[in-house]
Amino acid sequence: MKKIMILGASALQTPAILQAKKLGLHVVAVDMNPDAVGFKFADEKLIISTIDADAVAEAAKKNPVDGVITLATDMPVRTLAAVAATLGLPGISIENAKKATDKVLMREALAAANVPIPYFFKATNEEEFLSAVKTVVDMGYRCIVKPADNSGSRGVNLLDQYDEESLHKAFCYSKENSRSGAVIVEEYMEGPELCVETLSVNGTCYPIQITDKLTTGAPYFVEMGHSQPSQLSEETQNKIRAVAVAANMAIGNYNGSSCTEIIVTKDGPKVVELGARLAGDYMTTDLVPLSTGVNMVDSIIKISMGETPDYKAKFEKASAIRFFDAPHGKIQSITGIDEACAIPGVQRVAFDRGVGEQSVEIKNSGDRIGYVIAQADTPMDAIRICEEAMKKVIIQVVKE
C-alpha cells in the first residue's frame, strides 16, 4: 500500500486525509496538536510542528512515504519541499518554497519575471519602515503594511493616520505577526479582489476557477466570503488567468497547486500574493467541486504521487461561502441551524466556536466563528442562499 504524508490535521486538512483514505492510501498525518481532529482518520500520526522542516524530513526519512501534500496554510510548504527533496518526490523545490512563503522573495521573483505587482519596500526596523512609508506616500499611494511571512490577514493594516504614534502601532502590529521580524510596506491597491485556483503538472499551470472575494475592508481585510465563478467580464478573467499562470512559473511552482490572490486595479490585474498549496476557507475543498465538479484535493494527491490528475470541469454551476460576524462576547446559544440547513441549495452550516466560547472582533481569519456554504446556478443565487440561511441562525452572546 502506498503512503502519503499530509502536513496538518486540523479541520482544514481533514478533507485531504479522508480523500487519501478513499483512494486506498496509507495516511501519515503531521500536526503539533495531539488532539487535532484529523488524527482520528489517519493511519499514523506524528506530533511534530508542520513548520519544523528538519524534524518532519527526518521522520519521513525513517518512515518513507510516496507523496507529501499540505493545504490551507503557507509555512508548511517549506516542510513539504524539504520532505520532497529528502525522498525525491514530486513537489516544489526548497528554494522556490521560500519564494512562495516569504512576501519579499516572492515579490522580487515576480518583478524579475515582469509579473505585475504593487510597489513595495521591505523594512526590518522602524527607521526603514518610516522611510518606506514616506516613499510610498510621496509616490501618491496609500500604504498597506504586512508581515513578510504570515497568512490569514494576520498583521495586515491599511494606514489611515500618519502621526508618530499611529505609525509606531502599525509597525509593531505587523512586526509582532512576522516570523522573521520583517514587514512589507506597499502600495494599497484598489479594485475587485480575486483568487485563482490552479493546478500545475510537469511545468504547465492550469487555471481551474476564479473566486470573487468579500473582505471586511480596512484596516484588517479579513475574508468574509467567496463566490464562484467570478462575475467579472470574460476579457478581464482572461487577463487574470494569464497573470496567475505567469506568477506560478515565476516562483517555480511546477508540480502542485496554488491560490494566487489578485486585485484588478485601474492599471490591470496585479498579484497580491501566491500560496503554493490549496486555498483555505473551503474554496478548494468545497467551492471548486460545487462549481466545476473538479476534485482539487484528489488532484493534488495524485500530483504528489507522480500521477496526472483529472483537472477538466464536469459542469458549470456556482457556489458561495459566507462567514458569520456575530456580536462580541461569550456565546450563550446558537439556534436555527436546522432551519438554515433546510433551505434548498445550502450545503453546510458549521461553527468553529460554540457555547461557552468567545466571539471577538474579527482581525484575522482565526477570529471567525462559523460559515454557510451554498450551491446554485449563478453566483448571485448562491450568495443569496447563504445570506438567507444566515438570517435563520440566531447567535446570542453575553458581553463580559
RAWOVEN-V166754 format. One record per residue. N is the residue number from 0. SS is DSSP state (H for helix, E for strand, C for the rest). D_FIRST is the distance of its C-alpha to the first C-alpha in whole Angstrom. Layout:
n=N ss=SS d_first=D_FIRST
n=N ss=SS d_first=D_FIRST
//
This chain:
n=0 ss=C d_first=0
n=1 ss=C d_first=4
n=2 ss=E d_first=7
n=3 ss=E d_first=10
n=4 ss=E d_first=13
n=5 ss=E d_first=16
n=6 ss=E d_first=19
n=7 ss=C d_first=21
n=8 ss=C d_first=21
n=9 ss=C d_first=24
n=10 ss=H d_first=25
n=11 ss=H d_first=25
n=12 ss=H d_first=22
n=13 ss=H d_first=20
n=14 ss=H d_first=20
n=15 ss=H d_first=17
n=16 ss=H d_first=15
n=17 ss=H d_first=16
n=18 ss=H d_first=15
n=19 ss=H d_first=12
n=20 ss=H d_first=11
n=21 ss=H d_first=13
n=22 ss=C d_first=11
n=23 ss=C d_first=8
n=24 ss=C d_first=6
n=25 ss=E d_first=7
n=26 ss=E d_first=10
n=27 ss=E d_first=12
n=28 ss=E d_first=16
n=29 ss=E d_first=19
n=30 ss=C d_first=23
n=31 ss=C d_first=26
n=32 ss=C d_first=27
n=33 ss=C d_first=25
n=34 ss=C d_first=26
n=35 ss=C d_first=25
n=36 ss=H d_first=24
n=37 ss=H d_first=20
n=38 ss=H d_first=19
n=39 ss=H d_first=19
n=40 ss=H d_first=17
n=41 ss=C d_first=14
n=42 ss=C d_first=12
n=43 ss=E d_first=14
n=44 ss=E d_first=17
n=45 ss=E d_first=19
n=46 ss=C d_first=23
n=47 ss=C d_first=24
n=48 ss=C d_first=26
n=49 ss=C d_first=24
n=50 ss=C d_first=27
n=51 ss=C d_first=27
n=52 ss=H d_first=25
n=53 ss=H d_first=26
n=54 ss=H d_first=24
n=55 ss=H d_first=21
n=56 ss=H d_first=21
n=57 ss=H d_first=21
n=58 ss=H d_first=19
n=59 ss=H d_first=16
n=60 ss=H d_first=18
n=61 ss=H d_first=17
n=62 ss=C d_first=13
n=63 ss=C d_first=12
n=64 ss=C d_first=10
n=65 ss=C d_first=10
n=66 ss=E d_first=12
n=67 ss=E d_first=15
n=68 ss=E d_first=17
n=69 ss=E d_first=20
n=70 ss=E d_first=23
n=71 ss=C d_first=27
n=72 ss=C d_first=28
n=73 ss=C d_first=29
n=74 ss=C d_first=29
n=75 ss=H d_first=25
n=76 ss=H d_first=25
n=77 ss=H d_first=26
n=78 ss=H d_first=24
n=79 ss=H d_first=21
n=80 ss=H d_first=23
n=81 ss=H d_first=23
n=82 ss=H d_first=19
n=83 ss=H d_first=19
n=84 ss=H d_first=22
n=85 ss=H d_first=21
n=86 ss=H d_first=17
n=87 ss=C d_first=19
n=88 ss=C d_first=17
n=89 ss=C d_first=18
n=90 ss=C d_first=21
n=91 ss=C d_first=24
n=92 ss=C d_first=26
n=93 ss=H d_first=28
n=94 ss=H d_first=31
n=95 ss=H d_first=30
n=96 ss=H d_first=29
n=97 ss=H d_first=32
n=98 ss=H d_first=34
n=99 ss=H d_first=32
n=100 ss=H d_first=32
n=101 ss=C d_first=36
n=102 ss=H d_first=39
n=103 ss=H d_first=41
n=104 ss=H d_first=39
n=105 ss=H d_first=37
n=106 ss=H d_first=41
n=107 ss=H d_first=42
n=108 ss=H d_first=39
n=109 ss=H d_first=40
n=110 ss=H d_first=44
n=111 ss=H d_first=43
n=112 ss=C d_first=42
n=113 ss=C d_first=45
n=114 ss=C d_first=42
n=115 ss=C d_first=45
n=116 ss=E d_first=45
n=117 ss=C d_first=47
n=118 ss=C d_first=50
n=119 ss=E d_first=48
n=120 ss=E d_first=49
n=121 ss=E d_first=47
n=122 ss=E d_first=49
n=123 ss=C d_first=48
n=124 ss=C d_first=51
n=125 ss=H d_first=54
n=126 ss=H d_first=56
n=127 ss=H d_first=54
n=128 ss=H d_first=53
n=129 ss=H d_first=56
n=130 ss=H d_first=57
n=131 ss=H d_first=54
n=132 ss=H d_first=55
n=133 ss=H d_first=59
n=134 ss=H d_first=58
n=135 ss=H d_first=56
n=136 ss=H d_first=58
n=137 ss=H d_first=61
n=138 ss=C d_first=59
n=139 ss=C d_first=59
n=140 ss=C d_first=56
n=141 ss=C d_first=55
n=142 ss=E d_first=53
n=143 ss=E d_first=49
n=144 ss=E d_first=48
n=145 ss=E d_first=44
n=146 ss=E d_first=42
n=147 ss=C d_first=40
n=148 ss=C d_first=37
n=149 ss=C d_first=36
n=150 ss=C d_first=35
n=151 ss=C d_first=36
n=152 ss=C d_first=39
n=153 ss=C d_first=40
n=154 ss=C d_first=43
n=155 ss=C d_first=44
n=156 ss=E d_first=48
n=157 ss=E d_first=50
n=158 ss=C d_first=54
n=159 ss=C d_first=57
n=160 ss=C d_first=59
n=161 ss=C d_first=60
n=162 ss=C d_first=62
n=163 ss=H d_first=61
n=164 ss=H d_first=60
n=165 ss=H d_first=58
n=166 ss=H d_first=56
n=167 ss=H d_first=56
n=168 ss=H d_first=54
n=169 ss=H d_first=51
n=170 ss=H d_first=51
n=171 ss=H d_first=50
n=172 ss=H d_first=48
n=173 ss=H d_first=45
n=174 ss=H d_first=45
n=175 ss=H d_first=44
n=176 ss=C d_first=41
n=177 ss=C d_first=40
n=178 ss=C d_first=38
n=179 ss=C d_first=40
n=180 ss=C d_first=43
n=181 ss=C d_first=44
n=182 ss=E d_first=45
n=183 ss=E d_first=46
n=184 ss=E d_first=49
n=185 ss=E d_first=49
n=186 ss=E d_first=51
n=187 ss=C d_first=50
n=188 ss=C d_first=49
n=189 ss=C d_first=50
n=190 ss=C d_first=49
n=191 ss=E d_first=46
n=192 ss=E d_first=43
n=193 ss=E d_first=39
n=194 ss=E d_first=36
n=195 ss=E d_first=34
n=196 ss=E d_first=30
n=197 ss=E d_first=29
n=198 ss=E d_first=26
n=199 ss=E d_first=26
n=200 ss=E d_first=24
n=201 ss=C d_first=25
n=202 ss=C d_first=28
n=203 ss=E d_first=29
n=204 ss=E d_first=30
n=205 ss=E d_first=30
n=206 ss=E d_first=32
n=207 ss=E d_first=30
n=208 ss=E d_first=33
n=209 ss=E d_first=36
n=210 ss=E d_first=36
n=211 ss=E d_first=40
n=212 ss=E d_first=40
n=213 ss=E d_first=43
n=214 ss=E d_first=43
n=215 ss=C d_first=46
n=216 ss=C d_first=48
n=217 ss=C d_first=50
n=218 ss=C d_first=49
n=219 ss=C d_first=46
n=220 ss=C d_first=44
n=221 ss=C d_first=41
n=222 ss=E d_first=40
n=223 ss=E d_first=41
n=224 ss=E d_first=39
n=225 ss=E d_first=38
n=226 ss=E d_first=38
n=227 ss=E d_first=37
n=228 ss=C d_first=38
n=229 ss=C d_first=40
n=230 ss=C d_first=44
n=231 ss=C d_first=45
n=232 ss=C d_first=47
n=233 ss=H d_first=45
n=234 ss=H d_first=46
n=235 ss=H d_first=46
n=236 ss=H d_first=42
n=237 ss=H d_first=42
n=238 ss=H d_first=43
n=239 ss=H d_first=41
n=240 ss=H d_first=38
n=241 ss=H d_first=39
n=242 ss=H d_first=40
n=243 ss=H d_first=36
n=244 ss=H d_first=35
n=245 ss=H d_first=37
n=246 ss=H d_first=36
n=247 ss=H d_first=32
n=248 ss=H d_first=33
n=249 ss=H d_first=36
n=250 ss=C d_first=33
n=251 ss=C d_first=31
n=252 ss=C d_first=28
n=253 ss=C d_first=27
n=254 ss=C d_first=23
n=255 ss=E d_first=22
n=256 ss=E d_first=25
n=257 ss=E d_first=28
n=258 ss=E d_first=31
n=259 ss=E d_first=34
n=260 ss=E d_first=37
n=261 ss=E d_first=40
n=262 ss=E d_first=44
n=263 ss=E d_first=46
n=264 ss=E d_first=49
n=265 ss=C d_first=53
n=266 ss=C d_first=52
n=267 ss=E d_first=49
n=268 ss=E d_first=45
n=269 ss=E d_first=44
n=270 ss=E d_first=41
n=271 ss=E d_first=41
n=272 ss=E d_first=37
n=273 ss=E d_first=34
n=274 ss=E d_first=30
n=275 ss=C d_first=28
n=276 ss=C d_first=25
n=277 ss=E d_first=25
n=278 ss=C d_first=28
n=279 ss=C d_first=29
n=280 ss=C d_first=31
n=281 ss=C d_first=29
n=282 ss=H d_first=30
n=283 ss=H d_first=27
n=284 ss=H d_first=25
n=285 ss=H d_first=28
n=286 ss=H d_first=31
n=287 ss=H d_first=29
n=288 ss=H d_first=27
n=289 ss=H d_first=30
n=290 ss=H d_first=33
n=291 ss=H d_first=31
n=292 ss=C d_first=28
n=293 ss=C d_first=25
n=294 ss=C d_first=22
n=295 ss=H d_first=22
n=296 ss=H d_first=20
n=297 ss=H d_first=17
n=298 ss=H d_first=19
n=299 ss=H d_first=19
n=300 ss=H d_first=15
n=301 ss=H d_first=15
n=302 ss=H d_first=17
n=303 ss=H d_first=15
n=304 ss=C d_first=13
n=305 ss=C d_first=15
n=306 ss=C d_first=16
n=307 ss=C d_first=19
n=308 ss=C d_first=20
n=309 ss=C d_first=22
n=310 ss=C d_first=25
n=311 ss=C d_first=28
n=312 ss=C d_first=30
n=313 ss=C d_first=30
n=314 ss=C d_first=33
n=315 ss=C d_first=36
n=316 ss=C d_first=36
n=317 ss=E d_first=37
n=318 ss=E d_first=36
n=319 ss=E d_first=37
n=320 ss=E d_first=36
n=321 ss=E d_first=39
n=322 ss=E d_first=39
n=323 ss=C d_first=42
n=324 ss=C d_first=45
n=325 ss=C d_first=46
n=326 ss=C d_first=49
n=327 ss=C d_first=49
n=328 ss=E d_first=49
n=329 ss=E d_first=47
n=330 ss=E d_first=46
n=331 ss=E d_first=47
n=332 ss=E d_first=46
n=333 ss=E d_first=44
n=334 ss=E d_first=45
n=335 ss=C d_first=45
n=336 ss=H d_first=41
n=337 ss=H d_first=41
n=338 ss=H d_first=44
n=339 ss=H d_first=42
n=340 ss=H d_first=39
n=341 ss=C d_first=41
n=342 ss=C d_first=42
n=343 ss=C d_first=41
n=344 ss=C d_first=38
n=345 ss=E d_first=37
n=346 ss=E d_first=33
n=347 ss=E d_first=33
n=348 ss=E d_first=36
n=349 ss=E d_first=34
n=350 ss=E d_first=36
n=351 ss=C d_first=34
n=352 ss=C d_first=37
n=353 ss=C d_first=39
n=354 ss=C d_first=42
n=355 ss=C d_first=44
n=356 ss=C d_first=42
n=357 ss=E d_first=44
n=358 ss=E d_first=44
n=359 ss=C d_first=45
n=360 ss=C d_first=47
n=361 ss=C d_first=44
n=362 ss=C d_first=44
n=363 ss=C d_first=40
n=364 ss=H d_first=37
n=365 ss=H d_first=36
n=366 ss=H d_first=40
n=367 ss=C d_first=39
n=368 ss=C d_first=39
n=369 ss=E d_first=37
n=370 ss=E d_first=37
n=371 ss=E d_first=37
n=372 ss=E d_first=35
n=373 ss=E d_first=36
n=374 ss=E d_first=36
n=375 ss=E d_first=39
n=376 ss=C d_first=40
n=377 ss=C d_first=42
n=378 ss=H d_first=41
n=379 ss=H d_first=45
n=380 ss=H d_first=44
n=381 ss=H d_first=40
n=382 ss=H d_first=42
n=383 ss=H d_first=45
n=384 ss=H d_first=43
n=385 ss=H d_first=41
n=386 ss=H d_first=45
n=387 ss=H d_first=46
n=388 ss=H d_first=43
n=389 ss=H d_first=44
n=390 ss=H d_first=47
n=391 ss=H d_first=46
n=392 ss=C d_first=45
n=393 ss=E d_first=47
n=394 ss=E d_first=46
n=395 ss=E d_first=49
n=396 ss=E d_first=49
n=397 ss=E d_first=52
n=398 ss=C d_first=53
n=399 ss=C d_first=53
//
